[in-house]
């Protein structure tokens, strides 16, 4: 039997702080901006109703919508199949159905 590992020597090292705050879009008021600046942190907070300009989250709605469409298929909501190939077949079938519905809507 190998010898037990020694206990840790002390607290873990401090986490590096980048000095930039990027909270959700428009979630904080001007008072929060001033408080961050007072601490030496540059706030990267988008104003309410304005694009943030970092191009992050541009395609999020498309991805979330597609995942919601997949969850609309009953066989994909809860995975009952034990084999990966069967689940992948249902996933491919769902993709075909979603694509067909999208094409019908466009025509």
Secondary structure, DSSP 8 states (H G I E B T S, - for coil): ---------SS-------SEE--STT-S-HHHHHHHHHTT-EE----TTS--SS-TTTTHHHHHHHHHHHHHSHHHHS---SSHHHHHHHHHHHHHHHHHHHHHHH-
